[in-house]
Amino acid sequence: MPVANFIPNEIVNQIKAEADIVDVIGQFVDLEKRGKNHFGYCPFHEENTPSFSVNEEDQFFHCFSCKRGGNVFSFLMDLENYSFPEAVEKTAELAGIQVDFDFASLHQGGQHNQVNAKHQRLYQLHAKLADLYHYLLTATKAGDPGRTYLAERGLDQETIKTYQIGYAPDQSDLIYQQLLADGFTNEEMLAAGVMVGHGDRLQDRFRGRLIFPLRDDQGRVAAFSGRLFQDQLANDEASGSHQAKYLNSPETEIFHKRDFLFNLDLAKQEVRRSGQLVLFEGFMDVIAAHQAGLKNGVASMGTSLTDQHIRILSQQTKQVVIAYDGDRAGLDASQRALDHIRHQAPKLEVSLVVFPQQLDPDDFIQREGADRFRQVFSDQQLTPFNFLRLYYRRKYNLSLEWGKYQYIEALLSEIKQAQDPLKQEIYLQELAQDTDISLETLTKQLQQLDLSQPSPSGSAGQPPATSASPYDQVSLAPAKARSNSLLADYSLVELSELQLFHYLLYDPEAWLQLELKAPVFMMATPLMQRLYILLVAYRDQLADPSLLDAGDFLDHLVNRDEQERLVIAMQIGGPAKLSADLLTDLLYNISTRAQLEARKDELLSQAQEAGLANDFSRQADLYTAYLDVLRQLKKLS
């Protein structure tokens, strides 16, 4: 964990050592002790059973549902959106810790005010620049190509004004000179991400592009996205150059893509009337939808849906409509978003819209018109189950026995999760119609389907009352571990990595065993390999490597994904020592099994591509090879 420049390291370390994470988090979450851990309802997402755990011994928190985890500082940073120094100060306050440091100096004419003033200058710079870009588009001859292009896209003057769309001319220093004249420094322009270059040789990052200001939820311009014209893209293709169609501002102190939703400032006003937020794939879809009369749309910026995005959605509404592109990539993205939302915010009602002819929403509006577009949203929203029926029908070839089996297996898993017997019966009837399999046979198959093992407490997903951690219920035999619903999201390879990492954290002899068994060792997945490299470096700097402290290692991690994965590795239970036989099994899974898993995915992808190309002979051969790999994997289970 990085330490703020203006709080001495020894002060941070003192607060971390004296603060009890249970006492601090207990002021925000009602916690109940079960075994060595404390449990409560997760403050980061809605849930029906408490899956949020706080470990007093190692001083970390972890949610078994949304996977968020970290130490006491990262808890406050996530919950209250504090900066690191603010989280340190708040921890000291909540824990009643007296330190020899005047926190007030951070706020009274010190660094805190400087940070606020810097942010204010960045917002002012973006506002000035948005006005300038918009003027250049709407009131100068240089903006003619942009106006023509937007007219061809069907955007009217009111929409251009609402979204303050602009144009950045090709002259590399025009914008730079204007910002200088407005009193902004080179350092401020670079900090805002609107200029590129070095020294006094700065030029506009977005030159030659249409400009779309990106406003935060308070309506302040925090970043920009620049789009090339179609003729520019054609010229690039002809010349062999490859400029990105869209170019977004980089991450800055006031712009973070992981928690930014385009148009939220306008959409949250409309959601009070409609009760829904519509999630589009791109901001051009949002703009086109707004002009067509659907004004409650939002979109993430060039990134997959994140936990932060979902938290924002659930704060604004109880109903979300996913309306991604209608092509294969859009359907895949819709399926991932659906899974992520239902896992992260199970109380959110989710429906989906699939546009015909593989169109994206913007193209659909241009082809079919605004009235037809609105009608799709009023009459053709799909439930998650009916979306998955459509999705898996396109994914699997139901004319092949293997494809029909995969289709049935996927939808039975979905039906099992429905819980409601009436819904299950309706879904089973629809599945029977899709596959010409009798309702009786499907019902029996559903009854036999062991989708997830209930936890010892009797409620799936709820931590057992007698356990320090639900992960303690996981046998270190990977096939057994896979059946535990709390680890259902992890492949056998990932489980083996987590288990081996657990021993490297807590069993000093595991390092020697690993060195003897695999002198040149690598984890199979990129995230765990990064963690392994960081752990090796951390251990190497210890005077006595046998005194490796997992909690202290956690405090050294900056990346949130690394922190959360480490917390899971810390909690996996099992024998106190790593045996030679278990190490052999884990290494085999991490290496050999990882290769088989990769081969399986490759064959499946190739088979699906062959089907789309109507090369059914090659598709059959690929499916045969795929099934052979599946049999090999089954033998390893």
Order of alpha helices (4+ residues) and beta strands (2+ residues): alpha-alpha-beta-beta-beta-beta-beta-alpha-alpha-alpha-alpha-alpha-beta-alpha-alpha-beta-beta-beta-beta-alpha-beta-beta-alpha-beta-alpha-beta-alpha-beta-alpha-beta-alpha-alpha-alpha-alpha-alpha-alpha-alpha-alpha-alpha-alpha-alpha-alpha-alpha-alpha-alpha
